[in-house]
Amino acid sequence: MRTFFILIIILIISIGQLAAQRACSTAVYQQKEMAGDPSLTDQVNRIEAFIQQQKINRGTTATGARLQQVIIRIPVVVHILYHQSGENISDQVVSSQIDMLNKSFRKKNADTAAIPSAFKSLAADCEIEFQLAISDPRRRSTSGIIRKYTPVAEWQAEDQMKFSEQTGDDAWDPQSYLNIWVCNMKRIAGYASLPGGIAIKDGVVIDYTVFGTNNSSGYEMGKTAVHEVGHWLGLKHIWGDAYCGDDLVDDTPKQGNYTTGCPSGVRTSCGNTSTGDMYTNYMDYTNDACVNLFTEGQKTRMRTLFAAGGSRNSILSSYGLSEPLMAESPLPDELPKWLHPQVYPNPAANELKLDVAYDIRWIGKTMTVSDVNGKIVMQVLISSKLQVIDISKLKTGMYFLSGKKEDGSCIKQKFIKL
Ligand SMILES: [Zn+2]
């Protein structure tokens, strides 16, 4: 019994810690990806060698060499996957997130005034901008926002949301777009794929509660997406994912571990006595209100990926922000296989069960039972995911259970009454 209580206490503490930090799963995710695919490790090593070679080519100054294209513009597609209606975030929330990405990567946030004095000279305008795509991969007009209902109530950092077949939504060509999936991640804030990773899984995933600027979690300002896009552009956590680890950036001080909450003053670790920890860097776990900079070194690392031969270079020739060639012409909606309701037992004598857990939007709708002549013999108000329908009073024979929702999706299921 005592062990049980200790376990409960540990569990409560763990949950508390999750709520009090950014809970980014990128490092764990990327390690798992590489462990499962040795060729990915080779690819990551090639990209790192490319970054280091570019650094040598540029000479010693971090800002010495520049790409021809000064401002890098990245077309974005946001895949919103919702189960509960509250997860279907509005266009305004999406805009607020794009705005925060732009302010952060262009050093235009009002809170850049709060950058600690030791780091002010290192804070960079990364000259990277984000815009919702106006052309899809077939150059049809698009809003850059896709909304899909999904039967999945909670996702894990295991990529299922990136595949339509798994009730998520397929990525747009990552050579041309930054894919962002927004869904209910429950226990984590988000994670990012690494440059050079598997194309169909490329992009970032963000929990809907920390996306945009409409929540009050301590991570309410849209900086989780700034952090994850930093990973997508090759940045590591500021502490190098190890005690005093290496984040492969020269101008960020070594740091013992991640930061939670919102500290102030100089906090030293790993012998960084001249500056202290750079806990206001976007790549730490500090609260949104207290992160405010990327450094010149981080900027250079991110922008190197866009140089000729770099793993994100193809984004520069994307048509995602070019005028569409065709007006939007969505294909007719086909009811996916997973939307077929389950009616059982069939045949049934007294009770028929209808399982609508795959699409809880049926709850509150009225369905009808009609006989083979089309005559309605019963009306059924759906009040739960597993609706029990009393058919004891029906005569023996064949019937149809039918319903229709506002979005046009229909149910028509045949059953036999014994
Ligand atoms: Zn992270």
Residues whose N, C-alpha, C, O or C-beta is under 5 A from the ligand:
A	BS01	ZN	C24 T26
